[in-house]
Amino acid sequence: MPTAVVKIGGSVLSMPDLSSRLSRLLQKFQHEDVLCVIGGGAATDVVREWDRRHQLGDEAAHWLAIESLGLTARLVRHLIPGSTLVRTRAEAAVCWEDHRVAIADVPACLQTLASESCTDLPHSWDATSDSISAWLATLWPADRLVLVKSIDPPGSLEELAARGAVDAVFLSLAAKLPQILWCNLAANCEVTPVPACTVSQDLST
């Protein structure tokens, strides 16, 4: 089956009805193998504040922020019935064989997969969980990346980066992906494509 990496943004984690909203969203991908990557939300904001107050430096702040993604992944595992945390593609394959949703344990995934990628993700705030989800989508590989946010998308990825809705590193990774979709979970569960021409002119050929 096709594979979809579904990046669930940290901005939606505080929704009181998040479990039911995610259930409706994931129903749209019931005929695909799904790997969820969870954003940091308030957990990562704590690390940002620690970095501001204590001048931790890029390397220390990067890995603390990565650890915060492990915490939010475990939160969402409780909100998606039958979902499973995975560290590797092999673990995800077992999960998908049982028709379950896989949730990336990002700290473990990065340690396992970093050596397989020619892409060196910056160890800084320039690369957020959006870039991590795109990076994972290129490695597994995925047929599509779904960005689940709490805002409507502007007309292009460049505009998203300008507004801070995705990080700047994401743009270079997005050009390697077959398809990018968007869902404003705060409004509804509709999924719409981000036009390929705003990612890379080569994708249309």
N, C-alpha and C positions, 0 to 999 in steps of 0.2 A: 504494500500500500504506500501511497505518498506520505512523506513526513512533513509535519508542520512544527516549527519552533514557535511557541506562543510566549511572548515576553509580556508578563503581567507587571505593569508599572507600579512603583511604590506608592504613587498618588492614589491608587484605588484601594489600598489595603485597609483604610479606615472606614470603608463603606459598611454599614451595619448589616446589609443584605448581600454582602459580597459572595457568600457561598451560593446563593440561588442565582445570582447574576453570572457567576462563572459556570455554573451548570448549564444555563441557557446558551452561553457562548460556546462551550465545548461540544454541545450537541451538534453544532454546525460542522465539527471536524470528527464526527463519530466514525467516518470511513477513512480516517487517516491515522497514522502513528503520531502521537502528540508528545512533544517534550516541552514542558513549561519551564521558563526561566523567570524567577521572581526578583523584582526590584527591591531596593533597600528601604525606601520610604523613611519613616521616622527613625528606624534603627541606624541607617547610614547617616542621617542628619546628626545623630549623637556623635558619630565619629568626626564629622565635619567640625562640630563645635569643639571637640577635644583637640583637633588639629589646630584650630584657630587659637585656642587658649594656651596650648602647650607646645606649639611649633614642632609637631611630631616629625615633619619632613615627608616628602612624597612616598618613600618606600614603606615606612611604618604605617602611614595613613592608608596607603593602598591596601595593604594586607588586612588591616583592621576592618576596612570597608568591605573587603571580600568576605571576611568572617560574618559580617552583618547579613550578607545575602544567604548564608547558611541558616541563620535564625528565621528570616522571613520565609525561606523555602519550607521550613518545618511548620510554620504557621499555616501556610496554604495547603500543606499535606493534610492537615486536619479539616480543611474546608472543602476538599474535593474527595468525596468518598471513593475508596478503592485505589487512590493514587499511591505512588511509590517513589521514594527518593532514590536516585540513581547517580552513580559516580562515573560510569563508563558506558560506551555504546553497547557493550555486551549485556550489561545489566538492563539497559533500556530495551534491548531486543527481547529479553525474557519477559519484561513487563508488557510489551506490546503483544507478544504471543498470547498473553492472558487477557488482552483487550482492556488493559489498564492505562491510565495516564501516567507518564513518567515526569517527575519533577527533578530538575538538575540540582544536585548538591554542589553548588558552584565552587566552593573552596576545594573540594576533592576533585571535581572535573578539571579545574585549572591545573592542579598538580599533575594529573594523569595525562592531559592532552597537550600541555604547553610544548612539549618536545616534538609533537607531530605537526606543528603549525609553523609556517614561515613568517607568519604575522606576529610581530612582537608588540603586544598591547602595552601602551605606556603605563608605567607604574606611577600614576598621578590621577588627579581629579579630572584630567582631560578624557579619560576613558571610563564611562559609567557602565551600569548594567545593560544599557542599550547596546553599547559596543560589544560587551561580553556575549550577549544573546546573538548578535550578528556573527561574531567570531565562531561561536559554537555551531551556528547554522551552516557556515561554510565548511566545517570539519566533519559533521556527522554523515553526509551532508543532508540538508533539508531542501524540500521543494518550494517552501515558502516560509517567510518570517512574518508573524502577526504581532504588531505593536498594539498592546492594550493600554490605553491611557484614559485620562479623565477630561480631555479636550478634543475638539474637532481638529482635523489636520488642515493646515494651510495648503496652498496649491503645490508645494514642492518640498523635497527633503531639505533643500538649502534654506527655505523659509523656516522649517522646523528647527534647524540648527541655530538660525539667527534668533529665534524666540527662546532658545534653551530647552525646547521640547525633546531634542536628541542632542547628544554631544558631537563635537566636531569630528572626532575619530570615526564615528558611525558612518559618515558619508563615504569614506574610502572603502569601508567594508561592505556597505550596501551595494556598491557597484558589482560585487561578486555574487550577489544573490539572484536567483531566477525570478522571484516575485516577493513584493512586500505589501502586506495588507495592514489596515488600520481599523481599530475599534475604539470608539468613545464609550467606555463602559458606564460612565456617569449618565449618559443620555439614553442609550439603548444598547442592544447587543448586535447591531448591524455591523457587518464587516465590509469595508470598501477597499479597492486597490489603490495603492499609490502609483501614479503613472510611471511606467518604466523609463520614459524619456527623461524624467527628472533625476533618475539614478545614474543611468549610463546610456549614452546613445547606442553602444554596442549591443545592448540587450534586445534591441528590436530586430537584430539580424540573425 
